[in-house]
């Protein structure tokens, strides 16, 4: 017996594929339709490839191999997201420069990817930490800067004390740093921002970040998550006059009147407003200092609150605040004077930094009002009933937050919420006290990082230009000329974190001449968020060696946008949102002719440990792909991860189940080449005759029909990313190669068993077995290539065309006719395909199950759906 040895087979084919440089190479000259299939490029960690990578990368590899066989010109590249905090933190821990640890990690990752047999076009490999790559990251920064989409401003930022750097809002999870999980605090700093908010709405012909989602084939959950993060709120601005400056009945439009402006989505609740709240950062506190009787108390509270993270303030369990004594606001709708509080649950960067508090109809306001003994006035009820008296604090209950019918609202009583909102907004507009307004939660993207391992920001600060109010914005900011890019990371830097960028400590980097006036100047010392590097990398694969452009127009037109993108859902409001922003900028500026980068997006589900928990080194439950390959082979690992369940589902690992996949591959090998005890080919001579064509064999009609059904199903399943059901079908077909199963299953002595099996086993036509190998090859490329070679072919199986299925062969002769009476299923009857309505009616009406419901009743109507159902209306 020739034993199936996956390690030996796979090593041989890895080496051969590595020598065939054109096997998986995307062609620049081919006129075939293109298909750009892309993985989210990995961060090359020192821990190497994990089983989650294997899952998504196998999925895209199967699709890429299939599409090549279908005649597509496939671009399937890979590269490295090599900058960022993890590499730098590892370098700090080991005291080895991040460039060295990163290169070592890349080498290990690439070794593992090649072991898996992935069909990447390695001629297009990129590395975001390579100066020839981040030269173009810096070019993108300058493009945004020169078009008013990058700016520097002082702002409260998320500061991670552990990582010693600023984080974007999207990099804070539950008040903690997404990387180190330590608490994030607020800190005021001058930082660089990208104006992503400019593209929330449509901009000329460019679809906005919200409307553009209607143009792409993405999971609905991802679209919803992006829309929620952008946070569109339609409401109204209301001006609350401050009573200290004018009498309540004279507030309309006096020049010296001061206001508290609030944004609300529930103006219909305005008559239930019993106090106002301003954020700790609100300018009102400083502007009215002389009027505030308890200024020191208010100031102290505000200073403490400012240090809390935004998330901690939004989700704080206990609401806190201080009344601003000496200041009252006036509700413009009823002239009622109400108190003003400062509270940390109000955020300055959303709306106006002030809210009207309606405790009867807002959960946060309800909690605050109960704590501080403030009135709770009900003005909305679920149904049009007699108005209830105002809620009392001792009455218990909870806030009613839904739309409803207005009560206790003077002339608006009896209107529903939507009617009231429209009329109230018109009243505001007429009285110049506000009007309709749309707000968004999304803030501009903070890209400054006070760390070493990132792309330097290409800006120079010149004091002379600042004095002369030259440079952009008159701040002495001078962009590095494009001819001087890349601004390379210096190597004379102690990269240990101190709270400011390590680049400050590099003399050769820091001290430069101003390119504008020639005076002594200094470089920007912050580096860019690593997500800037990954926001455009998919363009670079189209033209990775271009030294004049980030990618030529011709290359972009040929390959972009990406046809299928596969990666983790954890990047929904990070990489995916930022990449869309970059693409929309390029489209808006005329560089490209599309405004969405990824036409189709799919997420792989998480692979859990055998105990159902997330894999973690600390839990000791991590599955190492190297160990699985050593034991079972790469083909087995590929097929097992695809067979575990739907791609998008979370799935627990099961080592016992992988054995079943191994047996499938082993028996596929043994069917022809396993020797006397495993193969229908009695000996080497019979096998050679079958391969050469001397031995003429006819595949049975039933098996041939199953082969063609399998071709169709596997094709459809690959195109719909249903890999688990495709593999199930391949198993069904492989099992049918033996008409009585494996010889071991026959309960007879060895010799008699083998003889009986040979007499009943089917020898299939060589061409039919070849079809099976071709449709198996995207899933198990090493085994398929090995068997293809043994069939006598010199060229790779991956030069073959995908087989076509015969519609006549797979046409069903019978089907199950569903019989309904008044729309309810009463029977299912096996009948011939294409049965006529008359025959179907006769057959169905004669059924005993149907007679019970139709006998002695008039059949008023018959609904017939060909090859599916018949419905009698009685």
WOKALIN-V344899 format. One record per residue. RES is the residue in one letter. SS is DSSP state (hx for helix, st for strand, lp for the rest). OMEGA is omega in degrees with one decimal (999 if undefined). D_LAST is the distance of its C-alpha to the last C-alpha in Angstrom with 2 decimals. Layout:
BEGIN
res->[RES	RES]
ss->[SS	SS]
omega->[OMEGA	OMEGA]
d_last->[D_LAST	D_LAST]
END
This chain:
BEGIN
res->[X	X	X	X	X	X	X	X	X	X	X	X	X	X	X	X	X	X	X	X	X	X	X	X	X	X	X	X	X	X	X	X	X	X	X	X	X	X	X	X	X	X	X	X	X	X	X	X	X	X	X	X	X	X	X	X	X	X	X	X	X	X	X	X	X	X	X	X	X	X	X	X	X	X	X	X	X	X	X	X	X	X	X	X	X	X	X	X	X	X	X	X	X	X	X	X	X	X	X	X	X	X	X	X	X	X	X	X	X	X	X	X	X	X	X	X	X	X	X	X	X	X	X	X	X	X	X	X	X	X	X	X	X	X	X	X	X	X	X	X	X	X	X	X	X	X	X	X	X	X	X	X	X	X	X	X	X	X	X	X	X	X	X	X	X	X	X	X	X	X	X	X	X	X	X	X	X	X	X	X	X	X	X	X	X	X	X	X	X	X	X	X	X	X	X	X	X	X	X	X	X	X	X	X	X	X	X	X	X	X	X	X	X	X	X	X	X	X	X	X	X	X	X	X	X	X	X	X	X	X	X	X	X	X	X	X	X	X	X	X	X	X	X	X	X	X	X	X	X	X	X	X	X	X	X	X	X	X	X	X	X	X	X	X	X	X	X	X	X	X	X	X	X	X	X	X	X	X	X	X	X	X	X	X	X	X	X	X	X	X	X	X	X	X	X	X	X	X	X	X	X	X	X	X	X	X	X	X	X	X	X	X	X	X	X	X	X	X	X	X	X	X	X	X	X	X	X	X	X	X	X	X	X	X	X	X	X	X	X	X	X	X	X	X	X	X	X	X	X	X	X	X	X	X	X	X	X	X	X	X	X	X	X	X	X	X	X	X	X	X	X	X	X	X	X	X	X	X	X	X	X	X	X	X	X	X	X	X	X	X	X	X	X	X	X	X	X	X	X	X	X	X	X	X	X	X	X	X	X	X	X	X	X	X	X	X	X	X	X	X	X	X	X	X	X	X	X	X	X	X	X	X	X	X	X	X	X	X	X	X	X	X	X	X	X	X	X	X	X	X	X	X	X	X	X	X	X	X	X	X	X	X	X	X	X	X	X	X	X	X	X	X	X	X	X	X	X	X	X	X	X	X	X	X	X	X	X	X	X	X	X	X	X	X	X	X	X	X	X	X	X	X	X	X	X	X	X	X	X	X	X	X	X	X	X	X	X	X	X	X	X	X	X	X	X	X	X	X	X	X	X	X	X	X	X	X	X	X	X	X	X	X	X	X	X	X	X	X	X	X	X	X	X	X	X	X	X	X	X	X	X	X	X	X	X	X	X	X	X	X	X	X	X	X	X	X	X	X	X	X	X	X	X	X	X	X	X	X	X	X	X	X	X	X	X	X	X	X	X	X	X	X	X	X	X	X	X	X	X	X	X	X	X	X	X	X	X	X	X	X	X	X	X	X	X	X	X	X	X	X	X	X	X	X	X	X	X	X	X	X	X	X	X	X	X	X	X	X	X	X	X	X	X	X	X	X	X	X	X	X	X	X	X	X	X	X	X	X	X	X	X	X	X	X	X	X	X	X	X	X	X	X	X	X	X	X	X	X	X	X	X	X	X	X	X	X	X	X	X	X	X	X	X	X	X	X	X	X	X	X	X	X	X	X	X	X	X	X	X	X	X	X	X	X	X	X	X	X	X	X	X	X	X	X	X	X	X	X	X	X	X	X	X	X	X	X	X	X	X	X	X	X	X	X	X	X	X	X	X	X	X	X	X	X	X	X	X	X	X	X	X	X	X	X	X	X	X	X	X	X	X	X	X	X	X	X	X	X	X	X	X	X	X	X	X	X	X	X	X	X	X	X	X	X	X	X	X	X	X	X	X	X	X	X	X	X	X	X	X	X	X	X	X	X	X	X	X	X	X	X	X	X	X	X	X	X	X	X	X	X	X	X	X	X	X	X	X	X	X	X	X	X	X	X	X	X	X	X	X	X	X	X	X	X	X	X	X	X	X	X	X	X	X	X]
ss->[lp	lp	lp	lp	lp	hx	hx	hx	hx	hx	hx	hx	hx	hx	hx	hx	hx	hx	hx	lp	lp	lp	lp	lp	lp	lp	lp	lp	lp	lp	lp	lp	lp	st	st	st	st	st	st	lp	lp	st	lp	lp	lp	lp	lp	lp	lp	st	hx	hx	hx	hx	hx	hx	hx	hx	hx	hx	hx	hx	hx	hx	hx	hx	hx	hx	hx	lp	lp	lp	st	st	st	lp	lp	lp	st	st	lp	lp	lp	lp	hx	hx	hx	hx	hx	hx	hx	hx	hx	hx	lp	lp	lp	hx	hx	hx	hx	hx	hx	hx	hx	hx	hx	hx	hx	hx	hx	hx	hx	hx	hx	lp	lp	lp	lp	lp	lp	hx	hx	hx	lp	st	st	lp	lp	lp	hx	hx	hx	hx	hx	hx	hx	hx	hx	hx	hx	hx	hx	hx	hx	hx	lp	lp	lp	st	st	st	st	st	st	st	st	st	st	st	lp	lp	lp	lp	st	st	st	lp	hx	hx	hx	st	st	lp	lp	st	st	lp	lp	lp	lp	lp	st	st	st	st	st	st	st	st	st	st	st	st	lp	hx	hx	hx	hx	lp	lp	lp	st	lp	lp	st	lp	lp	lp	lp	hx	hx	hx	hx	hx	lp	st	lp	lp	hx	hx	hx	hx	hx	hx	hx	hx	hx	hx	hx	lp	lp	st	st	st	st	st	st	st	st	st	st	lp	lp	lp	lp	lp	hx	hx	hx	lp	lp	lp	lp	lp	lp	lp	lp	st	st	st	st	st	st	lp	lp	hx	hx	hx	hx	hx	hx	lp	lp	st	st	st	st	lp	lp	lp	lp	hx	hx	hx	hx	hx	lp	hx	hx	hx	lp	lp	lp	hx	hx	hx	hx	hx	hx	hx	hx	hx	hx	hx	hx	lp	lp	lp	hx	hx	hx	hx	hx	hx	lp	lp	lp	lp	lp	st	st	st	st	st	st	st	st	st	st	st	lp	lp	lp	lp	st	st	st	st	st	st	st	st	lp	lp	lp	lp	lp	lp	lp	lp	lp	lp	st	st	st	st	lp	hx	hx	hx	lp	hx	hx	hx	hx	hx	hx	hx	hx	hx	hx	lp	lp	lp	lp	lp	lp	lp	st	st	lp	lp	lp	lp	lp	lp	lp	lp	lp	lp	lp	hx	hx	hx	lp	lp	lp	lp	lp	lp	lp	lp	lp	st	st	lp	lp	lp	hx	hx	hx	lp	lp	lp	st	hx	hx	hx	hx	hx	hx	hx	hx	hx	hx	hx	hx	hx	hx	lp	lp	lp	st	st	st	st	st	st	lp	lp	lp	lp	lp	st	st	lp	st	st	lp	lp	lp	lp	lp	lp	st	lp	lp	st	st	st	lp	hx	hx	hx	hx	hx	lp	lp	lp	lp	st	lp	lp	lp	lp	st	st	st	lp	lp	hx	hx	hx	lp	lp	lp	lp	lp	lp	lp	lp	lp	lp	lp	lp	lp	lp	lp	lp	lp	hx	hx	hx	hx	lp	hx	hx	hx	hx	st	st	st	lp	lp	lp	lp	lp	lp	st	st	st	st	lp	lp	lp	st	st	lp	hx	hx	hx	hx	lp	lp	lp	hx	hx	hx	hx	hx	hx	hx	lp	lp	lp	lp	lp	lp	lp	lp	lp	hx	hx	hx	hx	hx	hx	hx	lp	lp	st	lp	st	st	st	lp	lp	hx	hx	hx	lp	lp	lp	hx	hx	hx	hx	hx	hx	hx	hx	hx	hx	hx	hx	hx	hx	lp	lp	lp	lp	lp	lp	lp	lp	lp	st	lp	st	st	st	lp	lp	lp	lp	st	st	lp	lp	lp	lp	lp	lp	lp	lp	lp	lp	lp	lp	lp	lp	lp	st	hx	hx	hx	hx	hx	hx	hx	hx	lp	hx	hx	hx	hx	hx	hx	hx	hx	hx	hx	lp	lp	lp	lp	lp	lp	lp	st	st	lp	lp	hx	hx	hx	hx	hx	hx	hx	hx	hx	hx	hx	hx	hx	hx	hx	hx	hx	hx	hx	lp	lp	lp	lp	lp	lp	lp	lp	lp	lp	hx	hx	hx	hx	hx	hx	hx	hx	hx	lp	lp	lp	lp	lp	lp	lp	lp	hx	hx	hx	hx	hx	hx	hx	hx	hx	hx	hx	hx	hx	hx	hx	hx	hx	hx	hx	lp	lp	lp	hx	hx	hx	hx	hx	hx	hx	hx	hx	hx	hx	hx	hx	hx	lp	lp	lp	lp	lp	lp	hx	hx	hx	lp	lp	lp	lp	hx	hx	hx	hx	hx	hx	hx	hx	hx	hx	hx	lp	lp	lp	lp	lp	hx	hx	hx	hx	hx	hx	hx	hx	hx	hx	hx	hx	lp	lp	lp	hx	hx	hx	hx	hx	hx	hx	hx	hx	hx	lp	lp	lp	lp	lp	lp	hx	hx	hx	lp	lp	lp	lp	lp	lp	lp	hx	hx	hx	hx	lp	lp	lp	st	st	st	st	st	st	st	st	lp	lp	st	st	st	st	st	st	st	st	st	lp	lp	lp	lp	hx	hx	hx	hx	hx	hx	hx	hx	hx	lp	lp	hx	hx	hx	hx	hx	hx	hx	lp	lp	lp	lp	lp	lp	st	st	st	st	st	lp	lp	lp	st	st	st	st	st	lp]
omega->[174.9	-173.0	174.8	-177.9	-174.2	-177.6	179.8	-179.7	-174.8	177.8	-180.0	-175.3	174.1	-178.6	-179.6	179.6	-179.5	-179.6	-179.4	-172.2	-174.6	-173.2	-177.0	-175.0	175.3	-175.6	176.2	-174.2	-176.1	176.2	-179.8	178.0	-177.3	171.3	-179.3	-177.6	-168.7	167.8	166.1	-172.5	-169.3	164.9	-175.7	-178.6	178.6	-178.9	176.4	-177.8	173.9	-173.0	175.0	174.8	-176.8	-177.8	-175.6	-178.6	175.6	179.3	-179.0	178.3	178.0	-178.6	-178.8	179.8	179.3	-176.9	175.3	178.8	177.9	175.1	179.6	173.0	-168.2	169.9	-179.1	-173.5	174.8	180.0	-168.1	175.5	-159.1	177.6	170.5	-175.4	-177.6	179.7	-179.6	178.7	177.7	178.4	178.2	-179.0	-175.3	-177.1	174.7	-175.4	-177.2	178.5	-179.3	-179.7	179.9	179.5	178.5	179.0	178.7	-179.8	179.8	179.2	-177.4	176.8	-177.9	178.6	179.3	176.9	179.9	178.5	-179.8	-172.6	179.6	170.6	-174.3	177.1	-178.0	-177.8	178.1	-179.4	-173.4	178.6	176.3	-179.0	179.6	172.4	-174.1	167.4	-177.0	170.2	177.4	177.1	178.0	176.8	-178.8	177.5	179.0	-178.2	-176.5	178.0	174.9	-177.2	172.5	-177.8	179.2	-178.1	173.7	-176.7	170.4	-176.3	176.7	-177.1	176.1	-177.7	-178.6	-179.6	178.9	178.5	175.4	176.6	172.0	179.0	-177.3	-178.5	176.9	-179.4	179.0	177.0	-177.2	176.9	-177.5	-177.7	-172.4	177.1	176.3	-176.0	178.0	179.9	177.8	-179.0	-179.4	-176.8	171.1	-173.4	176.5	-179.2	168.0	-173.8	179.2	-179.6	177.3	-174.8	174.8	179.8	178.8	-178.2	-172.9	178.3	-177.4	177.0	-178.4	-177.8	177.0	-175.2	-179.5	-179.8	178.4	-175.0	-171.2	178.4	-179.5	173.4	-177.7	179.8	178.5	177.3	-179.7	-179.7	177.5	179.3	179.0	179.5	176.6	168.5	177.7	177.7	177.5	-177.2	-175.7	169.0	177.6	176.9	175.2	178.2	174.4	-167.8	-177.9	-173.9	178.3	173.1	-175.9	-176.6	-179.6	-173.3	-174.5	168.3	172.4	-174.3	-175.5	178.5	174.3	-175.1	162.9	179.2	177.6	171.8	178.7	172.0	-175.5	177.6	178.9	180.0	-170.6	-178.8	175.0	-180.0	-177.5	173.2	174.5	178.6	175.3	177.4	178.9	-179.2	-172.2	-178.7	179.6	-176.0	178.1	-177.2	-176.2	-177.8	-175.8	-178.1	-174.8	-174.8	-179.7	-173.2	-177.0	178.2	179.5	-179.0	-179.2	179.1	-177.6	-178.5	178.1	-176.7	-178.0	-177.5	179.0	176.2	-179.1	-178.5	179.6	179.2	-179.0	-171.5	179.6	-176.8	-178.3	179.2	178.9	177.9	179.7	175.4	175.8	-175.2	-176.6	179.9	174.9	175.1	-179.2	174.9	-173.7	-177.8	-179.3	179.2	179.8	177.3	-175.8	-179.4	178.3	179.2	164.5	-178.1	-174.4	179.1	174.2	-175.6	-177.1	-173.6	173.3	-178.1	-177.8	-175.9	178.1	179.4	167.6	-174.7	179.8	-171.1	179.7	-172.3	175.7	-173.3	-179.2	179.0	178.5	-179.6	-178.4	-177.7	178.0	-177.6	-173.5	174.6	-177.9	-176.5	176.1	-172.5	-177.8	-179.7	176.9	173.9	-175.4	-177.3	-179.4	-178.6	177.6	-176.1	174.1	174.0	179.7	179.1	175.9	-179.1	-178.6	-175.8	-179.4	179.4	-179.5	-178.7	174.1	-168.8	-177.4	168.9	179.6	-179.8	-176.5	170.2	177.4	-175.4	174.5	-171.9	-178.7	179.7	177.0	176.3	171.4	-172.3	-177.3	178.4	-178.8	-179.6	-179.2	-178.8	-178.8	177.8	177.8	178.7	178.0	-178.1	-180.0	-176.9	177.4	179.0	177.8	-179.3	-176.7	-176.6	173.1	179.1	178.6	176.6	-176.6	176.7	179.0	-173.1	177.8	-172.7	179.8	174.8	-177.4	-177.8	-175.3	-167.1	179.4	179.8	178.3	177.0	-172.2	179.0	176.1	178.5	-177.7	-179.1	179.6	178.4	178.7	179.3	-179.7	-178.9	173.3	-177.8	-177.6	178.3	179.0	-176.9	-177.6	175.3	-179.0	179.3	175.5	177.7	-177.2	-179.6	-179.0	177.1	4.4	166.1	-171.4	174.4	178.2	178.6	179.9	-172.0	167.9	-171.9	175.9	-174.2	178.8	-176.3	171.6	-174.8	176.2	-178.5	177.5	-173.9	178.0	-178.4	-175.8	177.9	-168.2	-173.7	-177.6	173.3	177.9	-180.0	-178.0	-175.8	178.9	-179.6	174.7	-177.0	178.9	178.9	166.1	-175.5	176.7	172.6	-176.7	170.3	-178.6	177.9	173.4	179.3	-175.1	-178.4	-178.4	-171.1	-178.5	172.9	-173.3	178.1	-178.9	-174.6	-167.2	-177.5	-175.9	-179.2	-177.2	-178.0	175.5	170.9	-178.8	178.8	-179.8	-179.6	179.0	179.6	-178.3	-168.2	-173.5	-0.5	179.3	-178.3	177.6	-179.3	-177.9	179.1	-172.5	178.7	-179.5	-179.8	-174.4	-177.1	174.6	-175.4	-175.2	178.4	-178.8	179.6	177.0	178.0	179.9	-178.5	-179.6	175.3	-178.9	178.7	-178.6	-179.7	173.5	-179.1	-177.2	-176.8	175.6	-175.8	171.7	-172.9	-171.5	-174.9	179.9	-178.2	173.3	178.5	171.2	176.5	-179.3	172.0	-176.5	176.2	-178.6	178.9	177.1	179.1	175.8	178.7	-177.1	177.5	-177.8	179.1	178.9	-176.3	-178.2	175.2	-179.8	179.9	179.8	-179.0	-179.6	179.5	-179.9	-176.5	-171.9	-175.6	-176.9	179.2	-179.3	178.8	178.2	-174.6	179.6	-178.5	176.7	-176.2	-174.5	-178.1	178.1	-175.5	-172.0	-176.0	169.3	-172.5	176.9	177.2	176.3	-175.7	178.5	-178.5	-178.9	177.7	178.6	177.2	179.4	-180.0	177.2	-179.2	-179.7	-178.4	174.2	177.2	-174.2	-177.4	-179.7	-169.3	-176.6	178.1	-170.8	-172.1	-176.7	-169.5	174.1	177.7	-164.1	-179.6	-176.8	-179.0	178.5	-179.9	-179.4	178.1	179.0	-179.6	-177.0	-177.9	177.6	179.9	-178.9	-178.7	176.7	175.7	179.5	-178.2	-177.4	179.9	178.1	178.1	178.9	177.4	-177.4	173.7	-180.0	177.3	-178.6	-176.7	-179.8	177.5	-179.5	-178.1	177.4	-178.0	178.7	177.9	177.7	-171.0	-178.1	-179.7	175.1	180.0	176.7	-179.6	176.9	178.3	178.8	-179.5	-179.0	179.1	-179.3	176.0	175.7	-175.2	179.1	179.3	179.1	-176.8	-179.6	-176.8	-178.1	-173.9	178.5	175.8	-170.0	-175.3	179.7	-179.6	-179.0	-179.4	-179.6	-178.7	179.8	-179.2	-175.6	179.5	178.1	169.3	-175.9	177.3	-179.3	-177.7	178.2	176.4	177.7	177.3	178.0	-179.9	-178.3	-178.9	173.6	-168.7	177.6	-177.4	-177.9	-171.4	-177.4	-179.6	-179.7	179.7	179.3	-179.0	177.3	177.8	-178.7	175.9	174.0	-177.3	-179.6	179.8	-179.7	175.3	-176.7	168.1	-177.0	175.6	174.9	-176.5	175.8	178.3	-178.3	-177.5	-178.6	-179.0	-174.5	179.7	-179.7	177.5	-179.2	173.6	-178.3	179.8	176.9	-179.2	-179.7	169.8	-175.7	174.7	179.7	-178.7	179.9	178.2	172.9	-172.2	177.2	-178.8	178.8	173.9	176.8	175.4	-178.6	178.9	-179.2	179.7	179.6	-179.7	179.8	-177.9	-175.4	-175.0	-179.8	179.2	179.7	-179.7	-178.2	-178.6	-178.8	-173.8	-176.0	-177.6	178.6	177.7	179.3	175.4	-174.5	-175.1	175.3	175.7	-177.2	174.0	-172.7	178.2	179.7	-174.2	170.7	-175.3	178.2	175.8	-177.0	999]
d_last->[67.86	67.74	66.57	64.18	66.38	64.44	67.48	69.61	66.91	65.96	69.59	70.27	67.39	68.07	71.59	70.52	67.90	70.54	72.79	70.12	70.27	67.83	65.01	63.06	64.87	62.96	64.32	65.72	65.96	62.65	60.34	57.29	54.62	55.73	54.02	55.73	54.67	56.44	57.02	58.30	61.94	63.32	66.11	68.51	69.31	71.98	69.42	67.88	64.39	61.80	58.50	56.60	58.42	57.59	53.85	53.60	56.31	54.71	51.42	53.21	55.33	52.35	50.85	54.27	54.94	51.51	51.88	55.36	53.99	51.35	54.25	54.43	57.80	57.39	59.47	59.30	62.41	63.73	66.40	67.68	67.16	70.68	71.94	71.18	72.01	71.15	73.69	76.27	75.80	76.18	79.33	80.72	80.05	81.70	84.23	83.32	82.64	78.91	79.43	80.57	77.90	75.21	76.49	76.63	73.04	71.89	73.64	71.90	68.46	68.93	70.06	66.90	64.61	66.35	65.97	62.20	62.30	60.77	61.04	62.63	64.75	67.84	69.82	68.07	68.81	69.65	71.29	71.04	74.48	76.21	78.31	76.98	73.48	74.26	76.38	73.09	71.69	74.77	74.17	70.71	72.34	74.77	72.03	70.25	73.58	74.77	71.49	71.58	68.92	71.30	73.54	75.72	75.45	76.43	73.46	72.36	71.16	69.74	72.71	72.52	75.81	75.26	74.56	77.01	74.84	72.45	68.69	65.95	63.29	60.87	63.28	63.23	60.68	60.50	63.99	65.49	66.61	63.92	66.66	68.98	66.72	69.67	69.38	69.46	71.65	72.19	75.28	76.55	77.57	77.90	75.22	73.59	70.06	67.63	65.78	62.25	61.14	61.97	58.88	56.28	55.11	54.99	58.53	58.73	56.58	56.50	53.23	54.00	53.52	50.29	48.70	49.86	47.50	44.58	46.18	46.33	44.12	45.16	43.48	41.89	43.92	47.12	46.28	45.51	48.75	50.80	49.30	49.99	53.53	54.16	52.79	51.94	52.07	51.58	53.57	56.71	60.46	62.02	65.77	67.07	70.63	73.29	74.92	78.42	78.95	77.70	76.71	72.98	72.90	74.78	72.95	71.23	72.82	76.47	78.24	79.43	76.21	74.89	71.23	69.03	66.18	62.93	59.69	56.47	52.76	52.25	54.35	51.88	53.64	57.13	57.84	57.46	60.21	63.06	65.21	65.61	66.27	68.19	68.49	71.82	72.61	72.07	75.03	74.98	76.81	79.75	79.74	79.96	82.27	84.83	82.26	80.75	82.56	81.51	81.72	83.12	80.32	77.70	79.46	79.73	76.04	75.09	77.33	75.81	72.23	72.92	73.71	70.28	67.70	64.92	62.27	64.29	64.52	60.81	59.72	62.61	61.51	64.10	64.47	68.13	69.92	72.92	73.10	75.16	77.45	78.99	75.96	73.12	70.20	68.72	65.00	64.93	61.99	63.69	67.32	67.19	69.84	68.49	70.22	70.20	70.00	70.59	68.14	67.46	63.66	63.99	64.61	66.83	65.04	61.67	61.32	64.66	65.85	65.17	62.20	61.39	60.56	57.68	57.58	54.66	52.40	53.90	54.31	57.74	59.06	57.79	59.78	62.84	62.78	62.62	65.49	67.75	66.82	65.37	63.14	59.34	57.71	53.94	52.67	48.99	46.29	42.63	41.41	42.93	44.75	48.23	50.74	51.92	55.64	56.98	56.53	59.60	60.94	61.02	57.38	56.03	52.62	52.08	51.77	48.54	48.19	44.86	44.38	43.79	45.20	48.98	51.17	54.99	55.18	56.79	55.33	52.48	50.97	47.26	46.62	44.41	46.26	45.45	46.53	49.67	50.62	50.54	52.64	55.09	55.73	56.51	58.95	60.68	61.07	62.48	64.98	65.92	65.02	62.57	59.32	56.31	56.98	55.30	56.83	56.54	57.49	58.61	62.40	64.65	65.17	68.39	69.93	73.47	74.38	77.73	77.78	79.46	76.88	75.06	75.57	78.41	77.55	79.51	81.21	84.94	86.41	89.62	91.64	93.53	90.38	89.04	92.24	92.01	88.30	87.46	84.59	80.97	80.60	84.37	84.20	86.24	83.18	83.91	81.33	82.70	83.10	80.57	83.49	84.47	81.15	80.44	82.07	82.48	82.41	86.01	87.14	89.92	87.58	87.31	83.54	83.61	81.60	83.55	81.14	82.23	81.69	84.00	84.67	86.96	89.43	89.76	92.75	92.09	88.51	89.09	92.16	91.67	92.86	90.74	89.40	89.67	93.22	94.77	95.58	95.13	91.50	89.06	85.70	82.52	82.51	78.83	76.52	72.92	69.83	68.75	65.32	67.12	67.93	64.33	62.94	64.02	64.63	61.66	63.57	66.68	65.01	64.59	68.38	70.17	73.68	73.91	77.08	76.70	73.15	70.54	68.65	69.13	66.76	66.21	65.27	62.89	61.17	60.85	59.45	58.06	55.71	54.72	51.49	50.74	52.50	52.14	53.80	53.65	51.64	54.84	56.09	53.30	55.63	58.82	59.10	55.74	56.39	60.02	59.26	56.84	59.61	62.18	59.89	59.19	62.94	63.67	60.99	62.20	65.77	64.90	65.55	62.06	59.03	56.26	55.83	53.76	55.46	52.60	49.48	47.61	48.51	47.49	48.93	49.64	49.01	51.96	53.12	54.05	56.61	55.73	55.93	53.21	55.76	56.94	59.64	63.05	66.65	67.46	64.79	65.97	62.48	62.73	61.78	64.32	62.97	66.42	66.16	62.75	63.99	67.11	65.13	62.00	62.60	61.13	58.28	57.09	57.31	55.43	52.57	52.41	52.07	49.31	47.54	47.73	44.50	43.12	46.06	45.35	45.04	47.95	48.76	51.33	53.82	53.87	56.84	55.34	52.37	54.72	56.12	52.80	53.06	56.67	55.72	53.18	55.97	58.50	56.36	55.57	59.34	59.98	57.49	60.08	63.24	63.35	65.56	65.30	63.44	60.65	60.11	58.80	61.88	64.39	67.45	68.95	69.50	65.86	64.84	67.32	66.13	62.50	63.51	65.73	63.18	65.33	62.75	59.63	56.46	52.85	50.10	47.28	44.08	42.05	44.70	45.07	41.33	41.59	44.62	42.76	39.71	42.27	43.99	40.79	39.80	43.34	43.63	40.44	41.35	44.88	43.72	41.41	44.13	42.11	45.17	44.19	41.20	43.37	45.96	43.41	42.43	46.13	46.65	43.86	45.48	48.99	47.99	46.64	50.10	51.07	48.85	50.00	50.77	54.28	56.95	57.64	54.25	55.30	56.91	59.89	63.55	64.29	65.42	62.71	60.10	61.28	61.47	57.94	56.62	58.41	57.09	53.47	53.66	52.56	55.05	53.16	54.41	56.69	54.67	51.52	53.50	54.86	51.38	50.73	54.05	53.36	50.03	51.71	54.75	53.54	52.87	55.94	58.39	61.49	60.04	58.34	61.61	63.56	61.38	61.34	65.12	65.25	63.19	66.20	65.26	67.93	65.83	63.58	59.95	59.23	60.40	57.51	54.35	50.99	49.38	46.47	43.47	42.19	38.54	38.32	39.63	37.17	34.13	31.70	30.91	27.82	25.30	22.60	19.10	16.79	13.36	10.71	7.28	6.58	10.23	11.70	13.82	13.38	16.01	18.72	20.07	23.44	23.35	25.87	26.31	25.24	22.75	21.11	17.45	17.51	19.23	17.05	13.91	15.97	17.35	14.29	12.36	15.69	15.99	16.54	15.19	11.74	11.89	12.14	8.60	7.02	9.92	10.06	6.41	5.63	4.51	5.41	7.15	9.00	11.54	14.58	17.69	20.53	22.21	20.01	16.23	12.95	9.64	6.21	3.82	0.00]
END
